[in-house]
Amino acid sequence: MNDNDVRSLDTEIRFRDPPHDALFRALFVGAGCSTTHGISVPVDHHTASRIRISDLLVYQWLFPSITHDRDRVREGRCRRIAVSRVVRVPGQPPHAYSLFVHYPLEFTAANGVLERVSHGACSWKGDVLIVKHAGPDSDSAPTHLCSSDDEFALRLAVRVLTAMPGIH
């Protein structure tokens, strides 16, 4: 997806009729994008009162051409990397983050945003969706990733994906 595709999909998700039960702000770092995007991730409408990370419809961002097949997220081209107990600001409660990563089977160039931010150290070749948790553990509920968290979340993704070269 390019920058225009991301903006278009986010608008479609936010203004869907009927509306989604809940939306959470996350950070999308698309392989075909020139910048990061604060985007809305919907929650599965079958979700009980306690929303979990697994209830987020991340496939709408990682596989935008697939509208109703959650199993595609589990078929091996998408992976969740949980980062627990991350302290962003001293004195603030720690938050966990989840990185949902998509790595295409076909050859693609490195994710330009990650490569640029890391000064060439991160050569990840797919999309990345970064979700913030409400608490310090990777099983805690999702919460909105504020725009003030964007730079931190992006640098966290670079650090994690640079340290895991074997999965791309």
Stockholm file with secondary structure:
# STOCKHOLM 1.0

chainA/1-168         MNDNDVRSLDTEIRFRDPPHDALFRALFVGAGCSTTHGISVPVDHHTASRIRISDLLVYQWLFPSITHDRDRVREGRCRRIAVSRVVRVPGQPPHAYSLFVHYPLEFTAANGVLERVSHGACSWKGDVLIVKHAGPDSDSAPTHLCSSDDEFALRLAVRVLTAMPGIH
#=GR chainA/1-168 SS CCHHHHHHHHHHHHTCSSCCSCEEEEEEECTTCSSCEEEEEEBCTTCCSSCCGGGBCTHHHHSTTCSSCGGGGGSSSEEEEEEEEECSSTTSCCEEEEEEEECCSSCCCCCHHHHHHTTTSCCCCSEEEEEEESSSSTTSCEECCCGGGHHHHHHHHHHHHHHCGGGC
#=GC SS_cons         CCHHHHHHHHHHHHTCSSCCSCEEEEEEECTTCSSCEEEEEEBCTTCCSSCCGGGBCTHHHHSTTCSSCGGGGGSSSEEEEEEEEECSSTTSCCEEEEEEEECCSSCCCCCHHHHHHTTTSCCCCSEEEEEEESSSSTTSCEECCCGGGHHHHHHHHHHHHHHCGGGC
//
